[in-house]
Amino acid sequence: MIVAPVVLSIFLQLFVQAAQPWKALDPEQALYVYKRCYEDHLPAGSSRATYLKSWNAWKLEPNDAVTHCYAKCVLIGLQLYDEKDKAFKSERIPVQHEAYKTLNEANPREVTEYQQALASINAGDGSCVALYNAYLPVHNKFVDLSRKLYHGTVEGAAKIYAAMPQIKQKGESFFAYCAKKIWGGYNKKEWKRGRNYELSGSSQFKKVIDCIFRGLRYMDDSGLKVDEVVRDFNLINKSDLEPKVRSVLASCTGTQAYDYYSCLLKSPVKEDFKNAFDFHELRSADYAFLLRGKVYEGPEQVKEEMKHLNTTVHF
């Protein structure tokens, strides 16, 4: 019988994943959360500037449904709240502090108080308004501390970026970062071929694609995030391709990043995927790109924008 060993292997894998200690977020990960939550929740129209000014100042105002769901988005993104468990994760606060305590200038006593405050509140039904009402008093009391812990100041983030050259830097695309991480640089012949969408199949190139897929949030340890891939097609005005994109990904025989990448490049949507992928390369170097009202205007615009990346971090 081969069923038992297979089942055992799956359970062991799940156990190992569950046993993995929680890892503190670096400045890139935190910045991604803030900007993505802005993208997903800032309203259009004349009120947009009001929300943007308030949220940039770390004020959870105005007290309305828009801000409620923005707050929930950030809490989930910073992993202070677990949506599956419908519970706040106060035990992660000291882990976050410990990782950057030599740089974040946070007071250990305040960190303990912040952890205790988060542990004392109840998430209720996990709705936007329930989380907002529960967390708001904690936020208002510890906002200066949480900004230090979760890289919410330009100065604080800059210190950590400077001290950690091994993480993706401001103004650096995930494509360049991953090539540098795997190859020690991105002026490699294989990388140049790869950026022309040639499929070498080498072990190093597969690692680069895995790194990129994770950086673009196409994948995490739980697997492929199909909605994230579809979103990139939507952002190049190809939302009509969603059924085809989902079909291509669903019919892929492998489950690794390179498998999905290859399937897309061998599919009828390959040219649109290239455009979507290139556009995300640009946005991965500048998380404020869409927030400044910029939109996709075609592949030539993307090439030109890549020459003039905005490297300023906006909070």
C-alpha positions in Angstrom: 0.0 0.0 0.0 1.3 3.5 -0.9 -1.6 5.4 0.5 -0.5 5.4 4.1 3.0 6.8 3.4 1.6 9.5 1.1 -0.9 10.5 3.8 1.8 10.4 6.4 4.0 12.6 4.3 1.2 15.2 3.9 0.5 15.3 7.6 4.2 15.7 8.3 4.4 18.6 5.9 1.5 20.3 7.5 3.0 19.6 11.0 6.3 21.2 9.9 4.5 24.2 8.5 2.5 24.6 11.6 5.6 24.3 13.8 7.5 27.1 12.0 8.1 30.0 14.3 6.6 33.3 13.4 9.0 35.6 11.6 9.2 39.4 12.1 8.3 41.6 9.2 11.0 43.6 7.5 10.5 47.1 6.1 9.6 45.8 2.6 6.9 43.5 3.9 5.4 46.2 6.1 5.5 48.8 3.3 3.8 46.4 1.0 1.0 45.9 3.5 0.4 49.7 3.9 0.4 50.4 0.2 -1.7 47.4 -0.8 -4.3 48.3 1.8 -4.3 51.8 0.4 -4.9 50.5 -3.1 -7.7 48.2 -1.9 -9.5 50.7 0.3 -8.9 54.3 -0.7 -12.1 55.6 -2.2 -12.2 57.4 -5.5 -13.4 61.0 -5.8 -13.0 64.1 -3.7 -12.8 62.4 -0.4 -9.7 60.4 -1.3 -7.3 63.1 -0.2 -8.9 63.3 3.2 -8.5 59.6 3.9 -4.9 59.6 2.5 -3.9 62.5 4.7 -5.3 60.8 7.8 -4.0 57.3 7.1 -0.5 58.7 6.3 -0.5 60.3 9.7 -1.5 56.9 11.2 -4.8 58.2 12.3 -7.7 55.7 11.9 -10.1 58.4 10.8 -12.7 59.1 9.7 -14.6 56.6 11.8 -16.6 55.0 8.9 -16.9 51.8 7.0 -14.0 52.7 4.7 -11.5 53.2 7.5 -12.9 50.2 9.4 -12.0 47.9 6.5 -8.6 49.6 5.9 -7.8 49.0 9.6 -8.7 45.3 9.3 -6.6 45.0 6.1 -3.5 46.4 7.9 -4.0 44.3 11.0 -4.2 41.1 8.9 -1.3 42.2 6.7 0.9 42.9 9.7 -0.3 39.6 11.2 -1.5 41.2 14.4 -4.8 39.5 13.6 -5.4 36.1 12.2 -8.6 35.9 10.1 -8.8 32.1 10.3 -8.6 32.0 14.1 -10.6 35.3 14.4 -8.1 36.3 17.1 -5.5 39.0 17.8 -1.9 37.6 17.9 -0.3 39.6 20.8 2.5 37.1 21.2 4.0 38.3 17.9 4.6 41.8 19.2 7.8 41.0 21.2 9.1 38.8 18.3 8.7 41.9 16.0 10.5 44.0 18.6 13.3 41.5 19.2 14.2 41.3 15.5 14.9 45.1 15.2 15.4 46.3 18.8 18.9 47.6 18.1 17.5 49.9 15.4 13.8 50.7 16.3 14.4 52.7 19.5 11.3 51.1 21.1 11.0 51.0 24.8 10.8 47.4 26.1 8.4 48.3 28.8 6.0 49.9 26.3 6.3 46.8 24.1 5.1 44.6 27.0 2.3 47.0 27.7 1.3 47.0 24.0 1.3 43.2 24.0 -0.8 43.1 27.1 -3.3 45.6 25.7 -3.7 43.6 22.5 -4.1 40.4 24.4 -6.9 41.9 26.4 -9.3 42.8 23.5 -11.7 40.5 21.7 -12.1 40.4 17.9 -15.8 39.7 18.1 -17.2 38.4 14.9 -14.1 39.5 13.0 -16.0 42.1 10.9 -14.3 45.3 9.9 -16.3 47.4 12.5 -15.7 44.8 15.3 -12.0 44.8 14.8 -11.9 48.6 14.4 -13.8 49.2 17.6 -11.7 46.7 19.5 -8.3 47.9 18.3 -8.9 51.7 18.1 -8.2 52.4 21.9 -5.0 50.3 21.7 -4.0 52.0 18.5 -4.5 55.5 19.9 -2.4 54.7 23.0 0.4 52.9 21.3 0.5 54.5 17.8 4.0 55.9 18.2 5.3 52.6 19.4 3.7 50.6 16.7 5.2 52.9 14.1 8.6 52.1 15.4 7.9 48.3 15.6 6.3 48.1 12.1 8.7 50.3 10.2 6.1 53.1 9.9 8.5 56.1 9.8 10.8 57.1 7.0 13.8 57.5 9.3 13.3 54.2 11.1 12.8 52.2 7.9 15.9 53.8 6.3 18.1 52.6 9.2 17.0 49.1 8.7 17.3 49.1 5.0 20.9 50.4 5.4 21.7 47.7 8.0 20.1 44.9 5.9 21.4 45.0 2.3 20.2 41.5 1.9 16.5 42.5 1.8 14.8 44.2 -1.2 15.7 47.8 -1.2 13.7 50.9 -2.0 13.5 51.5 -5.7 14.6 48.0 -6.5 12.3 45.7 -8.4 11.7 42.2 -7.2 13.1 40.9 -10.5 16.4 42.7 -9.9 16.5 41.7 -6.3 15.8 38.0 -6.9 18.5 37.8 -9.7 20.9 39.5 -7.3 19.9 37.1 -4.5 20.3 33.9 -6.5 23.1 34.9 -8.9 24.9 37.6 -7.0 23.9 40.1 -9.7 21.6 40.4 -12.6 23.9 40.8 -15.6 23.9 37.1 -16.3 23.3 35.7 -19.7 20.7 33.4 -18.5 18.9 36.2 -16.7 18.9 38.3 -19.8 17.4 35.4 -21.7 14.9 34.9 -18.9 13.8 38.5 -19.0 13.1 37.9 -22.7 10.8 35.1 -21.5 13.0 32.1 -22.6 12.5 29.1 -20.4 15.9 27.7 -19.5 14.6 25.3 -16.9 17.8 25.5 -14.9 17.7 25.1 -11.1 18.9 28.6 -10.5 16.4 30.2 -12.9 13.6 28.2 -11.1 14.8 29.7 -7.8 14.7 33.2 -9.3 11.1 32.6 -10.5 10.1 31.3 -7.1 11.6 34.3 -5.5 9.8 36.7 -7.9 6.4 34.9 -7.5 6.7 35.2 -3.7 7.8 38.9 -4.0 4.8 39.7 -6.3 2.6 37.8 -3.8 1.6 35.3 -6.4 2.6 32.6 -4.0 3.3 31.9 -0.3 3.9 28.8 1.7 0.3 27.8 1.2 0.6 27.7 -2.6 -0.5 29.8 -5.6 -2.7 32.9 -5.1 -4.7 32.8 -8.3 -6.5 36.0 -7.5 -3.2 37.9 -7.4 -2.3 36.7 -10.9 -5.8 37.6 -12.2 -5.4 41.0 -10.6 -2.4 41.8 -12.7 -4.3 41.0 -15.8 -7.1 43.4 -14.6 -4.5 46.1 -14.1 -3.5 46.0 -17.8 -7.2 46.2 -18.8 -7.5 42.5 -19.6 -10.1 41.5 -17.1 -12.0 39.7 -19.9 -9.2 37.1 -19.8 -9.9 36.0 -16.2 -11.6 32.7 -17.2 -8.7 31.8 -19.5 -6.1 32.7 -16.9 -7.9 30.6 -14.2 -8.2 27.7 -16.6 -4.5 27.8 -17.5 -3.4 27.8 -13.9 -5.9 25.2 -12.9 -4.8 22.8 -15.6 -1.1 23.2 -14.8 0.4 19.8 -13.8 3.0 21.2 -11.4 2.6 23.2 -8.3 5.9 25.2 -8.2 6.3 28.8 -9.3 8.2 27.8 -12.4 5.5 25.4 -13.4 2.9 28.1 -13.3 5.2 30.5 -15.0 5.9 28.0 -17.8 2.2 27.2 -18.2 1.3 30.9 -18.7 4.1 31.4 -21.2 2.9 28.4 -23.2 -0.7 29.4 -23.1 -2.9 31.6 -25.4 -2.6 34.4 -22.9 1.2 34.5 -23.0 1.6 37.9 -24.6 -0.8 39.5 -22.1 0.9 37.7 -19.3 4.3 39.2 -20.4 2.7 42.7 -20.3 1.1 42.1 -16.9 4.4 40.7 -15.5 6.4 43.6 -16.8 4.0 46.1 -15.3 4.2 44.4 -12.0 8.0 44.6 -12.2 7.7 48.3 -12.4 5.2 48.5 -9.5 7.4 46.2 -7.4 10.0 48.9 -7.4 7.6 51.6 -6.6 4.8 50.7 -4.3 3.2 54.1 -4.6 2.9 53.9 -8.4 -0.9 53.3 -8.5 -1.5 55.5 -5.5 -0.3 58.5 -7.5 -3.1 57.9 -10.0 -0.8 56.3 -12.6 -2.3 53.6 -14.8 -1.1 51.1 -17.4 -0.6 52.8 -20.8 1.1 50.0 -22.6 4.5 48.2 -22.8 6.4 51.2 -24.1 5.3 53.3 -21.2 6.4 50.6 -18.8 9.9 50.5 -20.4 10.2 54.2 -20.1 9.0 54.3 -16.5 11.6 51.6 -15.5 14.2 54.2 -16.5 12.9 56.7 -14.0 11.8 54.8 -10.9 10.6 56.8 -8.0 12.6 55.6 -5.0 10.9 57.6 -2.3 9.1 55.8 0.5 5.8 57.6 1.3 4.2 57.0 4.7 
